[in-house]
Each structure stands twice: as structure tokens, then as C-alpha cells.
């Protein structure tokens, strides 16, 4: 009997240790760089920054996804042409977007190039009449015309969005303190951040926020234990019209999260500590004590990486 109890306890210990190992492996450091075509990326950066590709000549990709502020504009909702609110969504960051399994909050774009296509002709974003007008503006620019002919052989929307996607592959932020910690540097993060990482795992946050991008790998409903108060936009349901997709959104990346307020798809939460507590309430059905919230915030702050502009 005693031997059986010892064996059982040993099995539980092994199982617990294995669970800890599995949880630790659910988040992995991002690489220092990913492969991209430099000529295409340089052209894509030019397009990304170009306000002439909008109806009022004032809006570019960078307007809402500013590379100086971690790929966001830190507004609840971005403004498009003529200063009009462009969408009922908080603008997601373009930083590390290459690691997301789909793009946009509701996943309506399958990849970076697909995402780059829509804003040009969205009447509330860049507001051009159609894709033919996008192409015409680029064709009338001698510099663009020469570069497209040299790199692609022609100017069309597929090549335009391909170039922007190549540039966005450079918008990655490696070497966050937590990445260095995962690579073995025990001093890379604070004791509070280490407690926060443990709380992040034990409270179940890592079930959704995982992978290289610490998110961006799945869809999830917001409001599992309590209905989310803002039902104005129904997420995936707007695309699929499937009842079970109501309030289902792409899980956002937590990389650089301390720099990309306000939070949630509707930009309704202004601070990181409130965001943590609200997530616990809606997604986990619990309230966290203040110390735990502060520790998790310290962990989240350790996810701020380094952006090294390539050109």
C-alpha cells in the first residue's frame, strides 16, 4: 500500500513537472529576423508611408500603423480621410503581424498582402474609388514605375500589396527581456515579472496567448463567463454569419502590449492593469488580487522588444 502511494505521488510530481514544461514551451522567442526580399521591402516601405495613395492626400498605412509607435496610433479608433473615424475597431499593430495566422480582428484577411489591399478603397480609410485608381496613381509616379518594372515587370494590385507585405516582414521586435529570460538569462526580467509569468500560466492566460507572437494563433470568444458589454461589432459573425461566431475575434498578440494602449478590439480599456483585471473577469470568471495584477503587468512589460529599422 505504502509503495503504491509513493508511486502515485511520484506520478503526480512527474505529471505536474511535465505540465510546467509544456506551459513554458507554449511561448517561444521570436527570431532576430525573418527572410524577406530587400528590394521589394524598400519599395513596400515607400508605399506604406505614401499619403498620395489616399483620396485627400493625407492618409497612409503609417497614419494608423505608425512605425515610430510600435505599429499603432494609440487612438481608440483611427481616423481616415477627411478626419473621419475609419472603422469601429481599434487599429491592431503591424509589428510582428507576420506571425499572426490571419489579419484583422475578425480574420477577414488571410495574410499580410491580403490585409494591405482593403484600406486603399475603403471609403472611410484611404478612400480611393477603386483599385484602378490606386494603380493609376502609382503609374503616374516615374520613380514607382521604374521600380515596379525592375522588380516585378508590371504594376498591379497583387504586386503592390506583395511589396507592402515584404516591408511588414521587417517590422519585428526581437530581444524582449522575456525572450532573453527564456534563452537563459535569469536576470533579464524582474522578480515581479517572474511571478507574473507564473500567474499568467496558472490562471490560464497562456491557453490563448501563446506561440511566438504570444497571441495571433487562434480565434476566441470575448465574454466567456460574462457577456462583453459592447455588442456593437460581433467579430467573426460579421464574416461567417454563423451564430457561434458572435463575439469571436482573433486573439491579439501581447508583444509590445505595454506600448499599444488602448486595449481590446473596441479600444475601450485605457490601461494595462485594468485590461488584465477585465480579462480575468470576462474570460476566466474571477477577480485577481492587486498584487497578482501588478505582477502580470510586470510580465507584460517584459514583452517589449527592439525594433531595428532596416533601411
C-alpha positions as CSV (number, residue, x, y, z in Angstrom):
1,X,0.0,0.0,0.0
2,X,2.8,2.4,1.0
3,X,4.6,1.6,-2.2
4,X,1.5,2.3,-4.3
5,X,1.1,5.7,-2.6
6,X,4.7,6.6,-3.3
7,X,4.3,5.5,-6.9
8,X,1.1,7.6,-7.2
9,X,2.7,10.6,-5.7
10,X,5.7,10.3,-8.0
11,X,3.5,10.1,-11.0
12,X,1.7,13.2,-9.9
13,X,5.0,15.0,-9.5
14,X,6.1,13.9,-12.9
15,X,2.8,15.0,-14.4
16,X,3.0,18.4,-12.7
17,X,6.6,18.9,-13.9
18,X,5.6,17.9,-17.4
19,X,2.7,20.4,-17.4
20,X,5.1,23.1,-16.3
21,X,7.5,22.2,-19.1
22,X,4.6,22.2,-21.7
23,X,3.4,25.6,-20.5
24,X,6.9,27.1,-20.6
25,X,7.1,25.9,-24.2
26,X,3.8,27.4,-25.3
27,X,5.6,30.8,-25.7
28,X,8.9,30.9,-27.7
29,X,11.2,33.8,-28.5
30,X,10.8,35.4,-31.9
31,X,13.8,35.3,-34.3
32,X,16.1,38.3,-34.8
33,X,14.9,38.4,-38.4
34,X,12.9,36.5,-40.9
35,X,13.6,36.1,-44.7
36,X,12.4,38.9,-46.9
37,X,13.3,40.4,-50.3
38,X,15.1,43.7,-49.6
39,X,14.3,45.4,-52.9
40,X,10.6,44.6,-52.5
41,X,10.6,45.6,-48.9
42,X,12.2,49.0,-49.6
43,X,9.5,49.6,-52.3
44,X,6.9,48.4,-49.8
45,X,8.1,50.9,-47.2
46,X,7.8,53.7,-49.7
47,X,4.2,52.7,-50.4
48,X,3.4,52.2,-46.7
49,X,4.5,55.8,-46.0
50,X,2.9,57.4,-49.0
51,X,-0.1,59.7,-48.3
52,X,-0.6,60.3,-52.1
53,X,-2.3,56.9,-52.2
54,X,-5.4,58.3,-50.4
55,X,-8.2,60.5,-51.6
56,X,-7.3,63.5,-49.5
57,X,-3.6,63.1,-49.8
58,X,-3.2,62.9,-46.0
59,X,-3.5,59.2,-45.1
60,X,-1.1,56.4,-45.4
61,X,-0.7,52.9,-43.9
62,X,1.7,54.6,-41.4
63,X,-1.0,57.0,-40.3
64,X,-2.8,54.3,-38.3
65,X,0.1,51.9,-38.0
66,X,3.0,54.2,-37.1
67,X,6.4,52.6,-37.1
68,X,7.5,55.2,-34.5
69,X,4.9,54.0,-32.0
70,X,5.1,50.2,-32.3
71,X,2.8,49.9,-35.3
72,X,-0.3,51.7,-33.8
73,X,-1.6,55.3,-33.4
74,X,-2.6,54.9,-29.7
75,X,-6.1,56.1,-30.5
76,X,-9.4,54.4,-29.6
77,X,-10.4,54.4,-33.3
78,X,-8.2,55.7,-36.1
79,X,-9.2,58.4,-38.4
80,X,-9.2,58.1,-42.2
81,X,-9.6,60.6,-45.0
82,X,-11.1,64.0,-44.1
83,X,-10.6,63.2,-40.4
84,X,-13.5,60.7,-40.3
85,X,-13.4,57.7,-38.0
86,X,-12.4,54.8,-40.3
87,X,-13.7,51.7,-38.6
88,X,-15.3,50.6,-35.3
89,X,-12.1,48.7,-34.4
90,X,-9.0,49.7,-32.5
91,X,-6.2,49.6,-35.1
92,X,-4.1,46.4,-34.4
93,X,-0.4,46.7,-34.6
94,X,1.5,45.9,-37.8
95,X,4.6,45.0,-35.7
96,X,5.1,41.2,-35.6
97,X,1.9,40.8,-37.7
98,X,3.9,38.4,-39.9
99,X,3.5,35.8,-37.1
100,X,-0.3,36.1,-37.0
101,X,-2.3,33.2,-38.5
102,X,-4.8,35.7,-40.0
103,X,-5.1,39.5,-40.2
104,X,-7.7,42.0,-38.8
105,X,-9.6,41.4,-35.6
106,X,-12.2,39.4,-37.4
107,X,-9.7,37.5,-39.5
108,X,-11.1,38.7,-42.9
109,X,-7.6,38.8,-44.4
110,X,-5.7,35.6,-44.8
111,X,-2.2,37.2,-44.9
112,X,-0.3,40.4,-44.9
113,X,-0.8,41.1,-48.6
114,X,-4.5,40.5,-48.3
115,X,-4.7,42.9,-45.4
116,X,-2.8,45.6,-47.2
117,X,-5.3,45.6,-50.1
118,X,-8.5,46.7,-48.5
119,X,-7.7,50.1,-46.9
120,X,-6.9,51.7,-50.3
121,X,-10.5,51.6,-51.4
122,X,-12.3,51.6,-48.1
123,X,-14.3,54.9,-48.2
124,X,-13.5,55.7,-44.6
125,X,-9.8,54.8,-44.7
126,X,-7.8,55.8,-47.7
127,X,-10.9,56.4,-49.8
128,X,-9.8,55.8,-53.4
129,X,-12.5,54.9,-55.8
130,X,-11.2,51.5,-56.9
131,X,-8.1,49.5,-57.4
132,X,-7.7,51.0,-60.9
133,X,-7.2,54.4,-59.3
134,X,-4.5,53.0,-56.9
135,X,-2.6,51.6,-59.9
136,X,-3.1,54.9,-61.9
137,X,-1.5,57.0,-59.1
138,X,1.5,54.7,-58.9
139,X,1.9,54.5,-62.7
140,X,2.0,58.3,-62.9
141,X,4.9,58.4,-60.5
142,X,8.1,57.8,-62.5
143,X,10.1,56.5,-59.5
144,X,7.4,53.9,-58.7
145,X,7.1,53.0,-62.4
146,X,10.8,52.3,-62.7
147,X,11.0,50.3,-59.5
148,X,7.9,48.2,-60.3
149,X,9.2,47.4,-63.8
150,X,12.6,46.5,-62.5
151,X,11.4,44.3,-59.6
152,X,8.0,42.9,-60.8
153,X,7.8,43.7,-64.5
154,X,4.4,45.3,-64.1
155,X,2.2,47.3,-61.8
156,X,-0.9,45.6,-60.4
157,X,-2.6,45.2,-57.0
158,X,-1.0,41.8,-56.3
159,X,2.5,43.3,-56.7
160,X,1.6,46.5,-54.8
161,X,0.4,44.5,-51.8
162,X,3.2,42.0,-52.1
163,X,5.7,44.8,-51.7
164,X,3.9,46.2,-48.6
165,X,3.8,42.7,-47.1
166,X,7.6,42.3,-47.7
167,X,8.2,45.6,-45.8
168,X,5.9,44.4,-42.9
169,X,8.1,41.3,-42.6
170,X,10.8,43.7,-41.3
171,X,8.5,45.1,-38.5
172,X,9.5,42.5,-35.9
173,X,10.7,43.2,-32.4
174,X,13.1,40.6,-31.1
175,X,15.2,40.6,-27.9
176,X,12.5,41.5,-25.5
177,X,13.6,40.9,-21.8
178,X,11.3,37.9,-21.6
179,X,12.9,36.5,-24.8
180,X,16.3,36.8,-23.2
181,X,14.9,35.2,-20.0
182,X,13.6,32.3,-22.0
183,X,17.0,31.9,-23.5
184,X,18.6,31.5,-20.1
185,X,19.3,35.0,-18.8
186,X,17.8,34.8,-15.3
187,X,18.5,38.5,-14.7
188,X,16.7,39.7,-17.8
189,X,13.4,40.2,-16.0
190,X,12.4,41.3,-12.5
191,X,11.1,39.1,-9.7
192,X,7.7,40.6,-10.2
193,X,7.8,39.7,-13.9
194,X,8.7,36.1,-13.0
195,X,5.8,35.9,-10.6
196,X,3.6,37.5,-13.3
197,X,4.7,34.8,-15.8
198,X,3.8,32.1,-13.3
199,X,0.4,33.8,-12.7
200,X,-0.1,34.1,-16.4
201,X,0.3,30.3,-16.7
202,X,-1.6,29.2,-13.6
203,X,-4.6,31.4,-14.3
204,X,-4.9,30.1,-17.8
205,X,-3.9,33.2,-19.8
206,X,-1.4,31.1,-21.8
207,X,-4.2,28.9,-23.2
208,X,-5.0,31.7,-25.7
209,X,-1.9,33.9,-25.7
210,X,0.8,31.5,-26.9
211,X,3.2,30.9,-29.7
212,X,6.0,33.2,-31.0
213,X,3.6,36.2,-31.0
214,X,2.0,35.4,-27.6
215,X,-1.3,35.5,-29.4
216,X,-2.4,35.7,-33.0
217,X,-2.7,31.9,-33.3
218,X,-6.4,31.3,-32.9
219,X,-9.9,32.8,-32.6
220,X,-11.6,33.1,-29.2
221,X,-14.9,34.5,-27.9
222,X,-14.6,37.5,-25.7
223,X,-17.1,37.2,-22.8
224,X,-16.9,33.6,-21.9
225,X,-18.0,33.9,-18.3
226,X,-19.8,37.2,-18.5
227,X,-21.3,38.9,-21.6
228,X,-18.9,41.5,-23.0
229,X,-20.8,44.9,-22.6
230,X,-20.1,46.2,-26.2
231,X,-22.0,44.1,-28.6
232,X,-21.9,46.6,-31.4
233,X,-19.5,44.6,-33.5
234,X,-19.9,40.8,-33.5
235,X,-16.5,39.8,-34.7
236,X,-16.3,36.7,-36.9
237,X,-20.0,36.6,-37.1
238,X,-19.9,39.6,-39.4
239,X,-17.9,37.4,-41.9
240,X,-19.4,34.0,-41.4
241,X,-23.0,34.6,-40.2
242,X,-22.6,31.5,-38.0
243,X,-24.3,32.0,-34.7
244,X,-21.5,30.5,-32.7
245,X,-19.1,33.1,-34.1
246,X,-20.8,36.0,-32.4
247,X,-18.2,38.0,-30.3
248,X,-15.4,35.7,-31.6
249,X,-12.2,37.6,-32.5
250,X,-8.6,36.8,-33.3
251,X,-6.6,36.6,-30.1
252,X,-4.3,39.6,-30.2
253,X,-0.5,39.4,-29.8
254,X,0.8,40.6,-26.4
255,X,4.2,41.6,-27.8
256,X,4.8,45.3,-27.0
257,X,1.4,45.4,-25.3
258,X,2.7,48.0,-22.8
259,X,3.2,50.4,-25.7
260,X,0.0,49.9,-27.7
261,X,-2.9,51.1,-25.5
262,X,-5.8,51.4,-25.6
263,X,-6.9,47.8,-25.5
264,X,-9.5,45.3,-26.8
265,X,-11.0,45.3,-30.3
266,X,-13.1,48.4,-29.3
267,X,-10.3,50.3,-27.6
268,X,-12.4,50.6,-24.5
269,X,-9.7,49.9,-21.9
270,X,-7.1,52.6,-21.5
271,X,-4.6,50.9,-19.0
272,X,-2.8,47.6,-18.8
273,X,-3.8,46.9,-15.2
274,X,-7.5,47.4,-16.0
275,X,-7.1,45.2,-19.0
276,X,-5.7,42.4,-17.0
277,X,-8.5,42.5,-14.4
278,X,-11.2,42.8,-17.1
279,X,-9.8,39.9,-19.0
280,X,-9.8,37.8,-15.8
281,X,-13.4,38.7,-15.2
282,X,-14.8,38.1,-18.8
283,X,-12.6,35.2,-19.8
284,X,-11.7,33.4,-16.6
285,X,-14.7,34.2,-14.4
286,X,-12.6,35.5,-11.5
287,X,-11.1,38.6,-9.8
288,X,-7.4,38.8,-9.3
289,X,-5.9,40.4,-6.2
290,X,-4.0,43.6,-6.8
291,X,-0.5,42.0,-6.3
292,X,-1.3,39.4,-9.0
293,X,-2.4,42.1,-11.4
294,X,0.7,44.1,-10.8
295,X,2.9,41.0,-11.3
296,X,1.2,40.1,-14.6
297,X,1.6,43.7,-15.7
298,X,5.3,43.5,-14.9
299,X,5.4,40.3,-17.1
300,X,3.6,42.0,-19.9
301,X,6.0,44.9,-19.7
302,X,8.9,42.5,-20.2
303,X,7.4,41.6,-23.7
304,X,8.5,45.0,-25.2
305,X,11.1,44.1,-27.9
306,X,13.5,46.1,-30.0
307,X,12.6,47.4,-33.4
308,X,15.7,47.8,-35.6
309,X,14.8,49.8,-38.7
310,X,16.4,48.0,-41.7
311,X,16.6,50.9,-44.2
